[in-house]
Amino acid sequence: MGRINILEKHIAELIAAGEVVERPSSVIKELVENSIDSGATAITVEIQDGGVTMMRVTDNGSGIMRDDVRNAFKRHATSKVREKDDLDSIGTLGFRGEALASICAVAKVELLTKADADDVGTHYKIEGGDEVLMEDSGCPRGTTFIVRNIFYNVPARMKFLKKNTSESTAVAAVVDKIALSHSDIAFTFIRDHKKVLATAGDGVEKNCIYSVLGREFALNAVPVKYELDNIRVTGYVTKPQFARASRSMQNFFINGRFVKSRTAMAALEEACKGMVMVGKFPGCVLHIEMPYELVDVNVHPAKIEVRFVNERPVFEAVYHAVKTALIDGDTIKQIKLEDHSDKSAVKKPFTMSQYEVKKISGTPVTPPSKRNDRQAINVYNDLIRNALNGGKLPLSDSQSPFGNFGDLDIKADPESVYGIKPTQTQESTQEITPKQEAKAIAPEPVLKKAESETPADAHISHRENDIEDIKPLADIPPKYERFIGEAFNTYIIIERNGELIMIDKHALHERIIYEKLRREQGKKHAQYLLEPAAVTLSKQQHDAILEKKDLMSESGFEVEDFGGSTIIVRSAPSFIDAYDAAATVEEMAQHILENKSNVESEYTDWLYHNIACRSAIKGGDKSSPNELMALYMEMEKDPNYRYCPHGRPTSIVLTKYSIEKQFGRV
C-alpha cells in the first residue's frame, strides 16, 4: 500500500490558512486591505477581547455583488488578477484570493454587503469553510465582515495566541500602519466598545500623523518631497534631536503598501548619520512611489516584504530625500524654561519710585526717579544705530576656526573690537560718577559714526546730535547679532534677533573639522611628523591596518610595517599631534577587526570622526573672544553644522519670551 495520502479538503484548508491567518491582526489586515481596494472612503474596525471573540470591519466601498458572494470565499478567487502578466504590475493591496478562504476556514464569518447593481443587500454566513446561511438583507452600500471565535476549530493554534491586551495592541499597530498609508480614508478603531483612533480622512497627511503617532511626532517632523529616476519619495521624517531608542517609529510604504525594507531603512539611517546620536534611530512616515514592474510584492505570505529589481535607485532616492529635507527643514533646538511662578498670585505692574546704585566706595547714589523724553530718544537712537551697524564684530573672512587658531588676531583691543570697556576694580580710589558707573556695569557696543552725521555742536551732546541721522525702520537690516560671552569655558552665548543662542564650542569645532576632512579629504591635510610614531599592535590589528594601507593614506596617514607587530606612522592630518595619531591608528585597527563587513566609505567616515573629536577644542579650555566668534560665524555658513559627528546638537536657542516669562513680564 502506498504511503502518499491526498489530504481531505478541510485539512488542506487549515494548513493553507496557517500561512495567511496567524493571529487576529492578520485577519484585520486582510479585511481592511480589501476595503481599501473596493474604493472605500470610510472604514471602521471594531474588536472585542483582542479580536479573539469578535472582529468587525465596515466600509462604504463598492460592495460584493450577489452572484460573487459564494465565489469570494473560495480559494484562489479574486477580482484583481486575470492573467499571469497582471502579476508583473500589481497595483492593489490584495491579489492572491486566499484571504477570505483562509479566514472562514478557522473562524465563524458573517457578511453583510450590497453593491450598486443589486436592489437589496446580501446576508451570508460561513463557518469552518461550510456555508450556513444566505438571504436577502437591508443594508447600505458597502461591506461589513463579522468574524467570531477565531481558531474555534483549531485548538492547537488557539493556545499560541497571547493575552487579549497583546492581541489588541497588535491589531492597533496594523490599523495605525494602514491609516498612515491612506490619509484620504477616514479610519475609526473601536476596542472593547471604546474608540481609540479616528482619522479625518481629509487627505492632509500631517493631520493623519497627528491622530496616529501623536502630537510630538507631528510637531517635530519635517516634510520630505523628492523625486529621482521615476522614484518619488514623500512624507515626513523626525528632526535628529527627537530620535528614538528603537526603530518602532520607522514607517515605509511602497505604492501604498506598508513594508519592511532593509534598503529603505539603511538609506534613512545613512542620511541621518552624523546628526543622530549613537544608539538612537530617526522616525519617519515615508511613501515611496515607483513603477509597479520594478518591485515584486509576491515574495511573502503576509505581503510585508518586497523585492526590488534594483535596490540602488531606491536607496539613493530615500537617502537624498531625507538628507535634503533635514538640511532645509531642521532648525536649531529651542529650550523651554519651566514656569515655577505662582499661578494664583495676582501679577501687578512693577514700579519703583527710587533705587540705589552702589558705588565702589559704598556710598549710595539716588539717580533721578523719572527719565525725560530726551533721554528716552537717546536710548532709542543707540538701539537703532547698533542695528544699522549689523551687530557683528569686525572679523575678516580669512580668520578660520581650524587648528589652534594661530592665525587669529587675539591681541586686538577689546574696546575697539567688542565695544567692551574694562570695568573699574575694587582697589580703585578714584571717585566715579553714577553715569560712569552705569557704563562700567553695562557696557554698550561701539557704534560706527554714520557718514552723513554732522559734527556735534559744542553745546549739544554727541548722543543728542545723532537723532537727526536715524534711518527709517524699514531700512534697518533684519539681522541683529551680539557676542555676549562664554559660560563655563564651554558654551558660547550670542544674542540674535530676540534670542539667546548657546553653542557647545567643542561639538561645533568637531563638526567643522569633520566636514572639512570629508569635503577636502584628509590626504590634503597630511603633514610629516617631526618624529615618526611607533605603534605596537596585536598580530590581527597589525594585519588589519596593512590591509587598509591605501585607505589610511587617503585619510592622511602614512603607515609602514616596522617588523614584528609594530607600525610606524610617518604622517598624519595636521589637526592632530603625534600622540593622538598613534592612538588613532591603534583604534582604527581595532575598528577594522570588529567591523569587517563595512565598506571603505564607512571606515573613512569613522576615521574622520575620530580625528575631529581628538583635534577639536575641548570644553573647559580657555578661548579668546575672537576664537569664539569665528566659530559662530563658521556655523552660520553651513546648516550641516547643527550637529556634531556623534549626533549631539551644537547649539540651542533660548527665546526672549521664555526668559521674560520666568520674570513674570509676560
Buried (B, 14 or more C-beta within 10 A) or exposed (E): EEEEEEEEEEEEBBEBBBEBBBBBBBBBBBBBBBBBBBEBEBBBBBBBBBBBBBBBBBBBBBBBBBEBBEBBBEBEBBBBBEEEEBEEEBEBBBBBBBBBBBBBBBBBBBBBBBBEEBEEBBBBBBBBBEEEEBEEBEBEBBBBBBBBBBBBBBEEBBEEBEEBEEBBBBBBEBBBBBBBBBBEBBBBBBBEEEEEBBBBBEEEBBBBBBBBBEEEBBEBBBEBEBEBEEBBBBBBBBBBBBBBEEBEBBBBBBBBBBBBBEBBBBBBBBBBBBBBBEEBBBBBBBBBBBEEEBBBBEEEBEBBBBEBEEBEBBBBBBBBBBBBBBBEBBEBBEEEEEEEEEEEEEEEEEEEEEEEBEBBEEEEBEEEEEEEEEEEBBEEBBEBBBBBBBBBBEBEEEBBBBBEBEEBEBEBEBEEBBBBEEEBEEEEEEEBEEEEBBBEEEBEBBBEEBEEBEEEEEEEEEBBBBBEBBEEEEEBEEEBBBBEEBEEEBBBBBBBEEBBBBBBBBBBBBBBBBBBBBEEBBBEBBEEBEEBBEBEBEEEBBBBBBEBBEBBBBBBBBBEBBEEBEBBBBBBBBBBBBEBBBBBBBBBBBBBBEEEEBEEEBBBBBBBBBBBBBBBBBEEEEBBBBBBBBBBBBBEEEBBBBBBBBBBBBBBBBBBEBBEBEEEEE
